[in-house]
Amino acid sequence: MDNDSETATLANGCFWCSEAIFKRLKGVKSVTPGYSGGTIKNPSYDQVCDGTTGHAESIQIVFDPSVIDFDKILNIFWHTHNPTTLNRQGNDVGTQYRSAIFYHNEKQREIAEKSKKDLERERIYKDSIVTEITPFKNFYTAENYHKDYYDNNKQAAYCNFVIDPKIHKLLKEYENDIKAEYA
């Protein structure tokens, strides 16, 4: 990572969805699907899915803060998943689908906590936000077939029914933040 970049690690359900959303944003240099927050080193997808590793399906975002800041990334994070469902996003159920912000430094922690508190105060969601805000400990890159899953499998049922609506919402609500090749 160069000096003009920051890293964010987020979990908000299936990493196929998260990667597809965040890679479309101006200022995002890379999005890597993987596993974070658990105790097992280099877990496999199957191990994470069995719910015993403590890991969440996550993405690691490398971004240029002069183009997109951590506040904007969190704004999009909050609005492209349901942060009020514990260990679940739609039909994806289990601790690996929990909502979490793994902060890399004190500034990210402060921004994340303020962002969550502001949303709760504004009553954006009818239920309480259950998103964890926890220190970053580890990140293990997912198997290669998970990388660019949405863009490589747009005809798959999951992509049509789960990811497409999130992408359409992103394009509508954040059109000024979308890279030209995705607009």
Rosetta blueprint (number, residue, H / E / L):
1 M L
2 D L
3 N L
4 D L
5 S L
6 E E
7 T E
8 A E
9 T E
10 L E
11 A E
12 N E
13 G L
14 C L
15 F H
16 W H
17 C H
18 S H
19 E H
20 A H
21 I H
22 F H
23 K L
24 R L
25 L E
26 K L
27 G L
28 V E
29 K E
30 S E
31 V E
32 T E
33 P E
34 G E
35 Y E
36 S E
37 G L
38 G L
39 T L
40 I L
41 K L
42 N L
43 P L
44 S L
45 Y H
46 D H
47 Q H
48 V H
49 C H
50 D L
51 G L
52 T L
53 T L
54 G L
55 H L
56 A E
57 E E
58 S E
59 I E
60 Q E
61 I E
62 V E
63 F E
64 D L
65 P L
66 S L
67 V L
68 I L
69 D L
70 F H
71 D H
72 K H
73 I H
74 L H
75 N H
76 I H
77 F H
78 W H
79 H H
80 T L
81 H L
82 N L
83 P L
84 T L
85 T L
86 L L
87 N L
88 R E
89 Q E
90 G L
91 N L
92 D E
93 V E
94 G L
95 T H
96 Q H
97 Y H
98 R L
99 S E
100 A E
101 I E
102 F E
103 Y E
104 H L
105 N L
106 E H
107 K H
108 Q H
109 R H
110 E H
111 I H
112 A H
113 E H
114 K H
115 S H
116 K H
117 K H
118 D H
119 L H
120 E H
121 R H
122 E H
123 R L
124 I L
125 Y L
126 K L
127 D L
128 S L
129 I L
130 V L
131 T L
132 E E
133 I E
134 T E
135 P E
136 F L
137 K L
138 N L
139 F E
140 Y E
141 T E
142 A L
143 E L
144 N H
145 Y H
146 H H
147 K L
148 D L
149 Y H
150 Y H
151 D H
152 N H
153 N L
154 K L
155 Q L
156 A L
157 A H
158 Y H
159 C H
160 N H
161 F H
162 V H
163 I H
164 D H
165 P H
166 K H
167 I H
168 H H
169 K H
170 L H
171 L H
172 K H
173 E H
174 Y L
175 E H
176 N H
177 D H
178 I E
179 K L
180 A H
181 E H
182 Y H
183 A L
